[in-house]
Each structure stands twice: as structure tokens, then as C-alpha cells.
Amino acid sequence: MTREEAEALDAADPLRPCRDRFVLPDGLIYLDGNSLGAMPKAALARQRDAVAREWGASLIRSWNDHDWIGAPQRIGARIAPLIGARPHEVIVADSVSVNLFKLLTAALAMSPDRPVLLSERGNFHTDLHVAGGVADIVPGIRLETVAREAIPDALGADTNLLLLTHVHYKSGARFDMASLTARASAAGALTLWDLSHSVGAVPLNLNRDGVQLAVGCGYKYLNGGPGAPAFLYVAEHLQERLLPYLRGWMGHAAPFAFTDDYVPAPGISRFLVGTPPMLSLLALETGVESFEGVDMAAVWTKSVALFDLFAALIDQRCAGHGLECITPRDPEQRGSHISYRHPHAFELCQALIAADVIGDFRAPDVIRFGLTPLYLGFDDIRRAVDRLAAILESGSWRDPKFSVRGKVT
Ligand SMILES: Cc1ncc(COP(=O)(O)O)c(C=O)c1O
């Protein structure tokens, strides 16, 4: 593909104006928005205002005067349309890991006669670590993991809850949410979906698909900033039946009554725990606002086109260099990143970063490229593959400096 052809695709792209909503350093091709989303331009002014005016001048009055206290529900309601949920079914709080703990402990207790917490072998490790810890403390529960293909048949009368990540963090493979949720429901089990690599990337309709529980990440495709709070979703019909075990005052029916007795807040608010990190919440709100006026179907259409271009260019330009695409080519079976296995994935990733193309490495041998339709263009893809092809052809990745590992890889 020539530069002119790629630029023509960018000129015809209905999402092209969204790129101006983000700070994108000159010359950098950022293919890691599935790990840390780009910074919305509006974030700087919003944070300045939040620090100087709301914190600095209004001080504690801001909990009421600037509705800090309502932020977890307000921002949850803004995430709801992106996942096909009702506004009161989503709340922003804590991290994905902590939200998993909160929902798992509450949900597993509903069916004490069903011992199995089922998940995928090779699921994101935080999900498995939290699930393992929960199984250790909830009486009678054991964690079982099976290969992804074996999940439907592993569901049975002993399954309490099915915990799955919708889009796999490494391969990008996507589960069929509707059919697995239905299958689990038919077996009498609840399903909890981790939407960390789906929200803001693929169209979701939790209500239509009968999803009971979900969690998701704020700092990836939602562009909420480093360590942004996460969200959790509980279907309306379950909200009053779930009793949290991680009980904090913010999830109490009357936090400012300061009573010794625990009374859960009505609805989803019972899943709040402690005081929300307000500056981070407001940064997340700016990130969610970067989707304003954007149709998720258009985001997905562009994601598919970016992926197809990336895959085709790698096939053409990098053949014979040992890159093996591990992401399903069928759009229905994938998310919005593309991953390749390579014996020197780490070094390739470092050489690409040195060439101003930022992707990431996932141990032991995967290089991952996030395709974020709001701020990536077709010419970015063309240029990124050009640089990767040059690195492979020249063998420049063999330079020993590219095998030095940092704390974060
Ligand atoms: C699928 C998945 N779940 C959870 C997390 C981490 O969530 P948190 O750091 O908010 O606990 C990640 C982070 O990359 C992830 O990919």
C-alpha cells in the first residue's frame, strides 16, 4: 500500500476527527492503547480545574458542590451505553482485581450447593489469582480451569459461576458472549465477564446477551489514565440479591449516619467500598467523554479495517521472518488487538519502540499491537509495518541493547 492510498483511507474515515481529541506525540505511532489509552486533550484542563478550583479553592465542599460524591454512579452511567447496560447497572470503583473479588465473593454465596468456580486455563493471571484466593476462603468452592474449547462441556450441575475474559489479553481471541452466557444459565450457573479488552473496542450488549455480572478496565480503550479506576456491572434483577462481603462505608445505605450496623446501599452502590480517588475518577470521566457522539458500530467497523490492513501488510512485507499471527482472522472471534508469536518477540518489540512504534511484549514470546480506532489511522498502520519490515530485514533487533529488560515489559 502506498502512502497516498493510506492517506486516502484516512481522508474517508468518519472517525478521523476523533483523533484531534487526543495528545499524540509527533512522530510516534502508538499501538498500545489496549494497555494504556492515549491522553485526551481535555484531560489536562479538567485536571487543572479539579486540582485548583475543586480541591484547592472549594476543598471539602466539593463533595457536594461539584458532586464528587456522585461520581462513581455518574461515570458508571456514562460507561453503560458503551456496554449495552442501563445507567444504574454500572458503577466505577477500585481496580478490576478488587471488583472481581467483590463480585465473586457475593455471587458464589448465592448457590452454596454448587462447588465449582469455572474459568479458562491461561485467562489473565489477575482473574485466576483472585479466583483462587476467593476459592480458598469461600467454604466448599474450588477453582477449576479448562482449555477454552472445553468450557461449554465443562458447564454442569456443579458449576456455580463461569468467570471469563471476553477478549483474551494475549491472543485477542473473543468468546461468544451470548451463547456462553446462555449455556451457563441453562446449567444454572452465573457468568462474570471481564471486559478489560472489550470495552470501548468491540460492540457489547450485556442486557441483550443476558449477562449477569461484569467488570472492566478504565485505563485501556476508555483512555482514563494510568491506573484509572475500573467499573463493575450487576444486572438489575440481581442487585438486591447480592450481599457484598468487602463492606466499606461508601457502600452503606447511610454512610454519614456513622452507625455500627451494616446496611447495604440499595442497588449497585453497595459495591462501593472506600473513598473514591477523585482526581483519577475525573480523569476517567474525561476518557469516557472521548467517546461522545461516537457510535460503537463505527468504532468496530474501523477496528476490523485496521486489523485487516495490518495483517495483510505483515503477510506481504514480513513473510519468512518467523512471525506467526495468533489472533483469529475472523472478526467475530477477535477483539481490537493483533498478536504475533516470534522467538525474539521481546527484542523486536524493543527495536520497534526505538523506532517510535510502541506495541508491547507478552511473555514468553508474543508481540501485541493495539488497534484503537479513535486515534489511529491507516497511514499509521502502513508506517508501523514499514518499520517492522525494516527491522526484520536488517536484523537490527539483534543489537544486545534490545534484550535489556526493565521492570515492566
Ligand atoms: C483481562 C484483564 N483483566 C484485568 C486486568 C488488570 O486489572 P486491574 O489492574 O485493574 O486490577 C488486566 C490488565 O491488563 C487485564 O488485561
The ligand as an SDF file (V2000), in Angstrom:
LIG
                    3D

 16 16  0  0  0  0  0  0  0  0999 V2000
   -8.1380   -9.0430   31.2050 C   0  0  0  0  0  0  0  0  0  0  0  0
   -7.5790   -8.1610   32.2710 C   0  0  0  0  0  0  0  0  0  0  0  0
   -8.1500   -8.1300   33.4810 N   0  0  0  0  0  0  0  0  0  0  0  0
   -7.6640   -7.3490   34.4650 C   0  0  0  0  0  0  0  0  0  0  0  0
   -6.5620   -6.5560   34.2640 C   0  0  0  0  0  0  0  0  0  0  0  0
   -5.9710   -5.7560   35.3870 C   0  0  0  0  0  0  0  0  0  0  0  0
   -6.8810   -5.0600   36.0620 O   0  0  0  0  0  0  0  0  0  0  0  0
   -6.5140   -4.1780   37.3390 P   0  0  0  0  0  0  0  0  0  0  0  0
   -5.0910   -3.7310   37.2010 O   0  0  0  0  0  0  0  0  0  0  0  0
   -7.4780   -3.0310   37.2480 O   0  0  0  0  0  0  0  0  0  0  0  0
   -6.7500   -4.9980   38.5380 O   0  0  0  0  0  0  0  0  0  0  0  0
   -5.9470   -6.5460   33.0040 C   0  0  0  0  0  0  0  0  0  0  0  0
   -4.7780   -5.6830   32.7980 C   0  0  0  0  0  0  0  0  0  0  0  0
   -4.1460   -5.6610   31.7800 O   0  0  0  0  0  0  0  0  0  0  0  0
   -6.4590   -7.3740   32.0030 C   0  0  0  0  0  0  0  0  0  0  0  0
   -5.8710   -7.4250   30.8090 O   0  0  0  0  0  0  0  0  0  0  0  0
  1  2  1  0
  2  3  1  0
  2 15  2  0
  3  4  2  0
  4  5  1  0
  5  6  1  0
  5 12  2  0
  6  7  1  0
  7  8  1  0
  8  9  2  0
  8 10  1  0
  8 11  1  0
 12 13  1  0
 12 15  1  0
 13 14  2  0
 15 16  1  0
M  END
$$$$
